[in-house]
Amino acid sequence: MKLLLHTCCGPCASAAIPVWKGRGVEVTGFFFNPNIHPLLEWRRRATGARDVAQRTGVEVLEDPEYDPPAWFASVIPGEGSRCRRCIGQRLMRTAQEAVARGCSAFSTTLSISPYQDHEAIRAGGEEASRQYDVEFLYEDLRPHYGESRRLSREWGIYRQKYCGCLVSEWERFRGA
């Protein structure tokens, strides 16, 4: 099976990739995260994703699009939480890329984090799966979160303190 794995950052990928590879899955990473602000933070996380891909022996594709106004326009208005829309946007783009690359399925490293909305991950993945007719593999990887922290420290991978968006950084500092 060929899996396109949406990769949010190096630390989350450090333990998620080995889980999938351990099941005999052919993994390709996909870094698409227009939510990450500022640009320097986006670059740090892209570098971390590349470093982990190299260490784990997988290719990582990158969507170099960095367009903060477009991201804000797509996630701020509308129904539901901004996080749900953001996750959905990233999984929709991953599903599109999975089809273009001939992958039989897609998933995300977001599911390793105890801080992410796992219902939003599942719902966003299922919607993208329907729209692009490619299988979404939801896996609750939270039991591997400690291993991701250990590996990222051991490998010297940059570890962030917020999900990536400007609003989450602001919430971090105001104590929300």
N, C-alpha and C positions, 0 to 999 in steps of 0.2 A: 504494500500500500504506500502511495506517495501522499504525504501530509504537508500542507503548507501551514506553518505554525506562526501565527501573528506573535511577534516578539515585542513586548513593551519596553524591555530593558535587559541588560546583562544579568543582573542578579536573579530575576525571575526565570530567565532562560537557563541559567546554570544548572538547575535541578530538573526543570521541565524537559529539556532535550533528552537527557539520559533516560528518563521514564519512558518516553516514546520510542527511543532507539532500542531500549531493552525489550521492547515488545516486537522487535523486528520491523518497525516502521521506518521508511525512508523519509527523513525529515529535512525540509528546507525552511529556514527562517524567513520571516517577512517583517521588516521594520517599517511600519506605517503608523505614525503617531503625531498628527498635526495638532494635537492638544497640548503638547509640551511647550512651555514658555519659560524663560526667554530662549532665543536661538542658541545661546551658549549651553544651556541645559539640554536642549534637543541634541546638540552635537556630542555632549558627554555621554548621553544615553545611547546614541547611535554607535559611538566608539565602543561602549561596553557590550553592546549586542554583537558587534564584529569580533571583539576579543573572545567572547564566549563561544561564538560560532567556530572560530579557529581552534579553540581548545577542545571542543567537542566533535570536531570533524564534520561540520555541516556547512553548507552554503547559506549565506544570508543575503536576501534581496533587499534593496532599500527603495522606497518611494521617496525621492528627495524633495517632494513638494513641501514647502514650508510657507503657509499662507494663513497667518493668524486671523485676518479679517474674515476669511471664508470659514474657518473653523468656528469662530464666534457666531457668525450668521447662521450656521447649521445647528448649533446646539443650544443657544440661548432661548430662541422663541420655541413655542410648541408645547405639546402635552408631555407630562412625565418629567422626570428629573434630568438635569443636564448630564449627569453621569450616565444614565440609561441611553440618552441620545448619543453621547460621545462613544460609548462602548459599541453601540449599534453601528455607528458610522465606520469605526475601525474594522469591525467584523464584516460589514458589507463590502468594504474595499478588499479585505482579505479573501472573501469568497470569490469576488470578481477575478482577482489575481490567480486564485487556485484553478479556476476554470481555464484562464488564459494559459497557464503553465501545464495543464494536463494532469493536475493532482486529483486524486479520487476523494480527498477530504481536506478539511481545514479545522484548526483549533486555535487556542490562544494561551499564552503564558500568564495572562491575567488571572487565570483560575488557580494559581499557586498562592495568591495573596489573600490573607484573612481580612484585608481592608477593602477588597473589591466587592461589589454587589454581584453575587453569584447568580441571582435570579435574572439580573440584567444581562449577564454574560450568556446564560442559557437562552433567554428570549431573543437577544440580538443575534446569536448564532443560528437559532432555528429560523428566524425571519430571513437572514441572509441565505441560509440553505435553501429555503423555498424559492427565493427570488432567483438564485443562480443555479439551482438544481445540482448542488454538490453537497456531499454529506458533511454535517458539522459534528465533530466529536467533542462533546463536553466531558471533561474529566475534572473532578474535584481534586486538585493537586495540593490543597492546603496541608495535608500531612507531610509534604516535602518542603514546606516553607523554611523550617530550621536548617535543612540541608542547603537550601539556596543561600541563606545568610552565611553559613559556614564557608561554602565554596567561594562566594563573592569576596569574602575577607581573605581567604587563602590565596586566591588568584589576583587580588588587588584590583577588583572590578569596582568602578564608581558605584556607590550606593546612595540613592536619592532619599529625600525626607518627605516628599509629597508626590501625589499621583502624576503631576506634570502640568496641569492646567493652572493658569493664573489665579483662578478662583480658589482652587485647593491650596495653593501656596498661601494666599491671603487667609484662608480659614485656619491653616496651621499656626500662623502667627497670632491670630486673634483668639485662639483657643476653642474653636468650634468643634 
